[in-house]
């Protein structure tokens, strides 16, 4: 038995008729960019996030960069963020000519450590990017209090947390801006690149819409600097709209698989972050092991696919390191990069496959 970390084809086949109908509808319409499918999805996704506005963009990275630009972040500004989430937020910050300021994460959740946030603020701090890593909502309530007291903006990187909810408030519904990726592997995935920005601020929504299309405030009238061509097309919008109806069920299955792993895999060589609840979409099912590389090799030999999210902290990436004013060392982030390991977890996994992963991990850890 060979089990991948994810299998996108299975999900597509499970709703093949709906997908074919949606794509055919767009093709027959003759409207491929900026039409009724985009309008319908933006309205539906705004409601799902508890927001007034949703603006579709080309991908999740663009969502963060455009969100930063929409908030007026630029040269000389500092943006507090984490360094264990793949580097996307850091790249977006640097593209606005601002500077990322890193804080460590909480070992129990892998999300930003609120105790470290206030110490990182300076008179140049303009925003905090809060990543809901692996699908788990970060501790937004204290972060909102800190940010409001300091007069700075909050950007939620909710690329991995579609459908996660805490106390009735969904991912993307806490900050000034919520940024989403719909990369195909996400909990809500397109059939190509796609992203979105959500907000309650009408003025900001208007600005973001202009920035996603060359900075146009009218047809072929570019007034805003920093604009780009970053549009969510009609086919992606149609696909995402129909998949949105399945999201809760898919997330429930992800949580069930995660719970099965935790219940059946106990060993001193294995460490789990806190268990998943409604506020965790379980985009990725991640364990930790000091013998991560040996464990990974044994799982590969047993037919179990794995991945590492993420192996290099942002401040260790060559292209980012050169842009930082000095060395950075965050002990929890550094440890996580050495120990995290992603197991297979996607809604279409069979119970037999889940059982195979459990047995393979239990056998593998006996030798690490």
N, C-alpha and C positions, 0 to 999 in steps of 0.2 A: 504494500500500500504506500503510495506517495501522496503526501498532503501538503499543498502549498500554503504560504502565509495568507494568501487571498486568491480567489478564483472569480474574476469578473465575468467570465463567460457564463457561469452558473446563474448569476443574478439576472443577466440579460435573457437567458433562456426561460427563467421562471416567469418573466413578464413579457415574453417575446411578442405576443399578439398586441399588447398595449403599446409596446415600443414601435412596432411596425406601423400601427395606426397613427401614432403621434408624428412620426417622421414623414409618413405619406401625406398627412394633413398639411404639414408645412410645405412640402415640395409642391403639392397641388395649388397651394395658396399664391405662390409667386412672391411672397414676402419672406425674405430670409434674414434681414437684420432690422431691428427696431420696429416690430409689428405687434399684433395682438397677443402672440404667445408670450413675448417678453412682458407686456403689460400684465397679463393674467398671472404669470409666475411671480413677478415683483409684488403684486398685491397679496398673493397667497403666502409668500415667504415673509413679508412684513408682518402679516397676522400671526404666523407661526412663531415669530420672534417677539411678539408683543410690541412691535414698533409701528410708527406711522409711515415710514418710507423705507423702500428697498430699491437699490440701484444696482442692476446687474453689470458686471465688468468681465474682463477677459479671463482672469484667473485670481487666485487667492493672494499672490504676491502683489499684483496691481492693486487689489483691494486695500492692502495695508499702506502702500505708498501713496495712493490717491487719498486715503483717509488722513494720513499725516499732512499732506499738502492742503487738503480741505480745511484742516484745523490751523493752518498757518505755520506749521513747523518748518524751520529752515536753518540757514547757516548760523552757527553760534549757539543753537539750542541743544539741550540735553534731553534724552528720552530714556527713562528707566525701563529695563526689561530683563529677561532671563537669557541664559546662554545655552540651554539644553534642549532647544526646540527646532534645531535644523538650520538656523541662520537666516531664515526668511525675514523676520522682523528686523534683524541687524542690517541686512542688505537694504531694506526699504528705508531705514533711518539714514544710512549713509548716502543713499541716493538723493535725499533731501538736503544733504550737506549738514545735517545735525550729527550728534555724537551719541552712540549707545552707552549707557551706564549700566553695568551688570550688577545684579544682586543674586544671591544664592537661592536655592530652592529648599523646600521642606522635604526631608527624606520620606516621610510617611505618605505624601501625596505626589511628590515630584513637581508640584506647582510652586509658584513664587512664594517666598517666605516673607510674610507681611512684617515680621519683626525687623527685617533688614531694610524695608522700603524707606521708612522715614529717614534713616541715616544716610541714604543715598541721595536725598533731595538737596539741591543747591539753588541759588538764585537764578541759575540758567535752566533749571528743569521746567519743561513745558508740557510733558505728557508722560504717561506710563502705558506701555504695551503689556497687557496681561494675557498670557497664553493659557488656554484650557488644555493642558497637555494630555494626550492620549484619549481625550474625550471627557475628562473630569473637570467640572467647573472649579476654577480657582476661588479662593476666599474673597469674593467680590465685595461683600458688605464692609469689612474693615478697609479694604482698598479704596472704596468709594469715599468713606469718611476721611481718609488721609488725603486723597486727591482734592476733595472739596475744600478742606481746611487750607490746603496749600494753593488753591486756585489753579490747578493744572488739569489737563484733559485725560480721559481714559479711553484707550483703544483696546477692545477685546479682539484678540486673535482666536476666533472660534472655529478655525478651519477643521478641527477634529471633533467638535462637540455638537454637531447638528442634533437637536432634539433633547439635549440634556436640560434638566429643569431643576431649579431649587426654589422651594416655597412659592411655586406658581410662576416664577420668572425664568424664561428660557435663556439659553446661551445667546449672547448678542444683545440681550435686553437690559444690561446693567450700565454700560459705559456710555460715553458720548457717541461713540462709533463702534459698531460690531462688524468685523471683517470675516468673510467666509471664503473658503476654497471649496469647489465642487470637483476637484480632481477625481478621476474615476474610482480610486481606492477609498474615498471618503465614505462616511456613513450615508451621506446624500451625494452621490457621484454622478457626474455627467458622462457623456460618451466622448469626451474630449476635455479640453481645458475650459474652465468657467469659474466665476467668483461673484461675490456680491458684497455690498456695504449696506448696513441698516442703521437708521438713526431716527430720532424724534424731531430733530432740528430742521425746520423747513429751509432756512437759509443755507445751512450746510448741505442739505440734499440737493438743492439747486446748484451749488458750487461743484459738488461731486459729479453731478450729471454733465456739467460742462467739461470738467477735467477728463472724464472718460472719453470724450470725443473732441480732441484737439484744443480744448479750452473755448469751444464755440459757445457764445451766448445767443447766437442766431445762426442761420445757415451760412456757413463759410465766413463767419465773423468771429475771429479768435481774439478774445479779450483777456483771458486768464492764462498766465504763464504756467508752465509745467503740465500742460495738457498732453494727452496721448491718444492713440487709437486702441481702446480697450473696451470692446463691446461684447456683451453676452448675446450670441446669435439666437435666432428663432428655433432652430432644431434643439440646441442645448436647453433653452427655456422650456420647450414642450416636454422634453424628456424629464427634466427636473421637476416640473409641475406634477407629472403623473407619479414619479417616484416619491414625491413628498407624501402621498397618500399611504405609502408602505413604510415610511420611516419608523414610526413607533413600533411596529411589529418586528422590523429588522433589528432595531436597537434592543428590544426585549430578548431576542434570540442571542445577540452578542453578550448581554448580561448573563444569560443562562449558561452559556458556554464558559464564560469567565468564572462563574460561581462553581461550576463542576470542576474546573481545574483546581481552584483553591481548596475545595472540599477534599479532593482526592490526592493532591500533591503536597505532602508535608515532609520536609527533610531539612536538617541543619544547613545544607549547602544551598538551600533555596530561600529567598526572601521576597515577600509580596508587598507592594504598596497597599494602602488601605482598600478595603473591599468596595465594590461598586454598588451604588444605589441609583435612584432616579436622576441624580445630578451627575451621572457618569454615562456617556454614550458608548464607552468601551470601543472606540475606534480602533485602538490597539490594545492587545492583552500582553502586558509586559511583566516579567518577573525579573529578579536580580540574583546574580550569583558571582562570587569571587572567582569561581572557576568557569566563567562565562564561555571562554573560547573552547575549552575542552568539552563542556556540556554541549555547545553548539555542534561540534564535530560529531559527537556521538548521536545527536538527534538527526543530523544529516544522514549518517549511516543507517539510521532506523527509518528513513523515509519521511522525516518530519521537517518541513521547511521552517526556517527561522530568519529573522532579520534583526538589525540593531538600530534603534531609534533613541539616541543618535550617538555615533561613535566619537565625534570630535566636538567639544564645546566651541561656541562661536569665536571666542577669543583665541582658539587654537587653529582656526582656519587661516591658511596663508594669506588669502585675499583680504580677510577682515583684520587680521593681526597687524598688517602694515598700516591700517588706517587708525589704529588705536594709539592713544598718547603714551601708553606704558603697559607693562605686563599685568595680567589679571590672574588671580588664583581664588577659586571658589571651591572649598573642599567637598561639599556635597555634590555639586555639579561635576567636579572631576571624578569623584567616585562613581557616580551614575554612569558616566560615559564608559567606564571600564566594566560595569557589571550588568547593564540592562540587556535584556534579550526578549524579543517579540515572538510569541507563539502564534500558530494559526488561530484565527477567530473571524469567521465571516458567517452571515446568516444561513447560508445554504449548506454548511457543514452537516454531515450526517452524525447521528449519535455514535455510530460505529467509528467514524473518524475521530470524534472527540475522545472516545475510549482509547483509540490507538495512540493519540498524543499523550494522554495521561499515562498509559503503560510505558511508552517510550521514555518519558521524562523520569518516571520512577526508576526505571532500569538504569538510565544514564547517570542519575545523581548518585547511584550506589558506587560508581567508579570515579567520581570526581572529588 
